[in-house]
Amino acid sequence: MESRYLHNGGDFAAQMLKKARAEVTGPNLEHLLNYHKHLQIAGRDPRTLARQLRELRFILKTHGKKDMKLAGDAEIKELILAITRSNMAAISKRKHLLTLRVFVSFLLFINRLSTL
């Protein structure tokens, strides 16, 4: 059975972006939008964009309203524990953890650029 989003990743990505804007607030929304723009510039497939936006929504909601850019090691470890303890399938946990790792690396990269 095919998903209605399978051939129209752009629409699915737009829906995920709309949901992210509604659910994520403050500086984390700005980080998410910058990350989304970064992925678009890198030429990622719209379905990949949609998946990563969905995963980031979960991660940022789990993290709370605190600025993700200022998250310390302990907070990142708590996020990792929250993902690994969740009821998700093993493949989903791996994808969420990968998205978390890449997003945190992106934030660290942005921090380095802003200090130049």
CORGI-V582527 format. One record per residue. N is the residue number from 1. PSI is psi in whole degrees, -180 to 180 (999 if undefined). Layout:
n:N psi:PSI
n:N psi:PSI
This chain:
n:1 psi:127
n:2 psi:144
n:3 psi:148
n:4 psi:-14
n:5 psi:-9
n:6 psi:-41
n:7 psi:-1
n:8 psi:65
n:9 psi:-30
n:10 psi:-42
n:11 psi:-41
n:12 psi:-42
n:13 psi:-40
n:14 psi:-39
n:15 psi:-43
n:16 psi:-37
n:17 psi:-40
n:18 psi:-43
n:19 psi:-40
n:20 psi:-42
n:21 psi:-32
n:22 psi:-32
n:23 psi:-28
n:24 psi:135
n:25 psi:172
n:26 psi:-149
n:27 psi:-26
n:28 psi:-33
n:29 psi:-42
n:30 psi:-42
n:31 psi:-43
n:32 psi:-43
n:33 psi:-39
n:34 psi:-40
n:35 psi:-42
n:36 psi:-44
n:37 psi:-40
n:38 psi:-43
n:39 psi:-37
n:40 psi:-43
n:41 psi:-36
n:42 psi:-7
n:43 psi:27
n:44 psi:149
n:45 psi:142
n:46 psi:-32
n:47 psi:-34
n:48 psi:-42
n:49 psi:-46
n:50 psi:-45
n:51 psi:-45
n:52 psi:-35
n:53 psi:-42
n:54 psi:-43
n:55 psi:-39
n:56 psi:-34
n:57 psi:-46
n:58 psi:-47
n:59 psi:-47
n:60 psi:-33
n:61 psi:-37
n:62 psi:-38
n:63 psi:-29
n:64 psi:-160
n:65 psi:1
n:66 psi:148
n:67 psi:120
n:68 psi:-28
n:69 psi:-26
n:70 psi:7
n:71 psi:135
n:72 psi:-179
n:73 psi:-42
n:74 psi:-40
n:75 psi:-39
n:76 psi:-40
n:77 psi:-37
n:78 psi:-39
n:79 psi:-42
n:80 psi:-43
n:81 psi:-41
n:82 psi:-40
n:83 psi:-46
n:84 psi:-26
n:85 psi:-7
n:86 psi:171
n:87 psi:15
n:88 psi:160
n:89 psi:157
n:90 psi:-41
n:91 psi:-37
n:92 psi:-39
n:93 psi:-44
n:94 psi:-42
n:95 psi:-40
n:96 psi:-42
n:97 psi:-39
n:98 psi:-44
n:99 psi:-41
n:100 psi:-46
n:101 psi:-45
n:102 psi:-39
n:103 psi:-43
n:104 psi:-39
n:105 psi:-40
n:106 psi:-44
n:107 psi:-39
n:108 psi:-40
n:109 psi:-44
n:110 psi:-39
n:111 psi:-43
n:112 psi:-40
n:113 psi:-37
n:114 psi:-18
n:115 psi:-7
n:116 psi:999
